[in-house]
Amino acid sequence: MSLVAKSLVFLNPAKLAPGILSRLYSSKIEVPQFETLAVSVPSKNVFHVEINRPKQLNTFNGAMWKDFYDCFMSLNNNPECRVIVLSARGKHFTAGIDFNSLLEEESKAQEYDDVARKSRIFQSLITYCQNGISALEDCVKPVLSVVHNACIGAGVDLITAADMRYCTEEAFFQVKEVDLGLAADVGSLQRLPKVIGNTSTVRELCFTARRLEAKEALELGLVSKVFPDKDTAIQKILEIAQTIASKSPVAVQMTKKSMVYSQSRPNEDGLEHIKLINQMMLQSEDLRKAAMAQATKTVTEFDNL
């Protein structure tokens, strides 16, 4: 057993500073690296993804869309990863799209005179961006997002593709696209109504581009809880993530898979879907382990999936 591995066995993670713990686990596990995202492993089976363009207010450029897709598809296939916490470095969660990057893409379309050929360029661009956001939903590992300060435009698209949302007291949210002469096209118009469940309020937010403050976001159900500051929020959400990571990964991942599938389909289709999944998953060793732990009031560990 390596020295790092021995340290992890004998040290109490709860008593270690988050930075030290992250370095210990990160040195033990292969962590993917990206240009616009910082990835760490603060505790066993919990991966922390941070938007990392603080000098640019964490705005989305061409590289970030790709990084989100590559990152979450990588973690989707990483057996060491069971839960993902998503936050951001710097002053804001994100100020939305990087307009310089957007203008560069628009200039490519201007090379053509024909509207059909221009449209094909934009079709590819929008698909590229949509895939980056949808990767959070397509990833079978639960994604817990933590917002501080501004969450504008693409940021709203991003968090509505996450499974759970939290924020700080100073956080605000804004579907900003109408102020820019655009209709939001990477997820807000599709996911936000399902998250909030009030189409009147969602349409007001999308038509007016007004700010949604943290208190109202909590009342509407956009976030599950509001924390006084970022450090407190990250600490508490990492604790929730650790709880989820301790559960059977078969149970957790199939739960997400079924909920994502069922959210836009009739109940009958969702029931058929989970039936097909569980006719296999009920044969898993995890079911026996979990039942034994419940019966004996003991804690068990589950193998990676």
Backbone hydrogen bonds, N-H to C=O, Kabsch-Sander energy under -0.5 kcal/mol:
donor,donor_aa,acceptor,acceptor_aa,energy
6,K,2,S,-2.5
7,S,3,L,-2.2
8,L,4,V,-2.0
9,V,5,A,-1.4
10,F,6,K,-2.0
11,L,7,S,-2.4
15,K,12,N,-1.9
16,L,13,P,-1.3
21,L,17,A,-2.6
22,S,18,P,-2.6
23,R,19,G,-1.9
24,L,20,I,-2.2
25,Y,21,L,-2.4
26,S,22,S,-2.7
27,S,23,R,-2.0
28,K,24,L,-0.7
28,K,25,Y,-0.7
29,I,25,Y,-1.6
34,F,37,L,-0.8
38,A,50,E,-2.7
39,V,37,L,-0.5
40,S,48,H,-2.1
43,S,46,V,-0.9
46,V,43,S,-2.3
47,F,45,N,-0.5
47,F,83,V,-2.6
48,H,40,S,-3.0
49,V,47,F,-0.6
49,V,85,V,-3.0
50,E,38,A,-2.8
50,E,48,H,-0.5
51,I,87,S,-2.3
52,N,36,T,-3.2
56,Q,53,R,-1.4
57,L,54,P,-1.6
58,N,53,R,-3.1
59,T,56,Q,-1.5
60,F,96,G,-2.7
61,N,59,T,-0.6
65,W,61,N,-1.5
66,K,62,G,-1.3
67,D,63,A,-2.7
68,F,64,M,-2.7
69,Y,65,W,-1.7
70,D,66,K,-3.0
71,C,67,D,-3.1
72,F,68,F,-2.3
73,M,69,Y,-2.0
74,S,70,D,-1.9
75,L,71,C,-2.5
76,N,72,F,-1.7
77,N,73,M,-1.2
78,N,75,L,-0.9
81,C,78,N,-1.4
82,R,45,N,-2.6
82,R,80,E,-0.5
83,V,45,N,-1.6
84,I,142,P,-2.6
85,V,47,F,-2.7
86,L,84,I,-0.5
86,L,144,L,-3.1
87,S,49,V,-2.3
87,S,85,V,-0.5
89,R,51,I,-2.6
93,F,148,H,-1.7
93,F,150,A,-0.8
94,T,150,A,-2.4
95,A,57,L,-1.7
98,D,60,F,-2.8
99,F,97,I,-0.8
102,L,98,D,-1.9
103,L,99,F,-2.7
104,E,100,N,-1.7
105,E,101,S,-1.7
106,E,102,L,-2.2
107,S,103,L,-2.1
108,K,104,E,-0.9
108,K,105,E,-0.5
109,A,105,E,-1.0
110,Q,106,E,-1.4
111,E,108,K,-0.9
112,Y,109,A,-1.7
118,K,114,D,-2.1
119,S,115,V,-2.5
120,R,116,A,-1.7
121,I,117,R,-1.3
122,F,118,K,-1.9
123,Q,119,S,-2.7
124,S,120,R,-2.0
125,L,121,I,-2.0
126,I,122,F,-2.9
127,T,123,Q,-2.2
128,Y,124,S,-2.2
129,C,125,L,-2.1
130,Q,126,I,-2.9
131,N,127,T,-2.4
132,G,128,Y,-1.2
133,I,129,C,-1.5
134,S,130,Q,-2.9
135,A,131,N,-1.1
136,L,133,I,-1.6
137,E,133,I,-0.5
138,D,134,S,-2.8
139,C,135,A,-1.8
144,L,84,I,-3.1
144,L,142,P,-0.5
145,S,143,V,-0.6
145,S,164,M,-3.1
146,V,86,L,-2.8
147,V,166,Y,-2.4
151,C,172,F,-1.7
152,I,94,T,-2.0
153,G,174,Q,-2.9
155,G,152,I,-2.6
156,V,153,G,-1.3
157,D,153,G,-1.4
158,L,154,A,-2.4
159,I,155,G,-2.4
160,T,156,V,-1.9
161,A,157,D,-0.6
161,A,158,L,-1.0
162,A,159,I,-1.0
163,D,143,V,-1.7
164,M,143,V,-1.9
166,Y,145,S,-2.1
167,C,225,K,-1.8
168,T,147,V,-1.6
169,E,227,F,-1.8
171,A,168,T,-1.4
172,F,149,N,-2.2
173,F,212,L,-2.4
174,Q,151,C,-1.8
176,K,174,Q,-1.3
179,D,176,K,-1.6
180,L,177,E,-1.7
181,G,178,V,-1.3
182,L,177,E,-2.1
190,Q,187,G,-0.6
191,R,187,G,-3.2
192,L,188,S,-1.9
195,V,191,R,-2.1
196,I,192,L,-2.6
197,G,193,P,-2.2
202,V,198,N,-2.2
203,R,199,T,-2.4
204,E,200,S,-2.0
205,L,201,T,-2.4
206,C,202,V,-2.4
207,F,203,R,-2.7
208,T,204,E,-2.2
209,A,205,L,-1.8
212,L,173,F,-3.0
213,E,211,R,-0.6
214,A,171,A,-1.3
217,A,213,E,-2.5
218,L,214,A,-2.2
219,E,215,K,-1.9
220,L,216,E,-2.5
221,G,217,A,-0.8
221,G,218,L,-0.5
222,L,217,A,-2.0
223,V,217,A,-1.2
224,S,165,R,-3.4
225,K,165,R,-0.5
227,F,167,C,-2.7
233,A,229,D,-2.1
234,I,230,K,-3.0
235,Q,231,D,-2.2
236,K,232,T,-2.5
237,I,233,A,-2.6
238,L,234,I,-2.4
239,E,235,Q,-1.4
240,I,236,K,-1.8
241,A,237,I,-2.7
242,Q,238,L,-2.3
243,T,239,E,-1.7
244,I,240,I,-2.2
245,A,241,A,-2.6
246,S,242,Q,-1.1
247,K,244,I,-1.4
252,V,248,S,-2.5
253,Q,249,P,-2.2
254,M,250,V,-1.9
255,T,251,A,-1.7
256,K,252,V,-2.1
257,K,253,Q,-2.4
258,S,254,M,-2.2
259,M,255,T,-2.3
260,V,256,K,-2.8
261,Y,257,K,-1.9
262,S,258,S,-2.4
263,Q,259,M,-1.3
264,S,261,Y,-0.6
265,R,262,S,-1.5
269,D,266,P,-0.6
270,G,266,P,-1.9
271,L,267,N,-2.7
272,E,268,E,-2.0
273,H,269,D,-2.2
274,I,270,G,-2.4
275,K,271,L,-1.8
276,L,272,E,-2.0
277,I,273,H,-1.9
278,N,274,I,-3.0
279,Q,275,K,-1.5
280,M,277,I,-1.3
281,M,277,I,-2.2
282,L,278,N,-2.2
283,Q,280,M,-1.6
284,S,281,M,-1.8
287,L,284,S,-0.9
288,R,284,S,-0.7
289,K,285,E,-2.3
290,A,286,D,-2.8
291,A,287,L,-2.2
292,M,288,R,-2.3
293,A,289,K,-2.3
294,Q,290,A,-2.2
295,A,291,A,-2.3
296,T,292,M,-2.2
297,K,293,A,-0.9
298,T,293,A,-1.8
305,L,79,P,-0.5
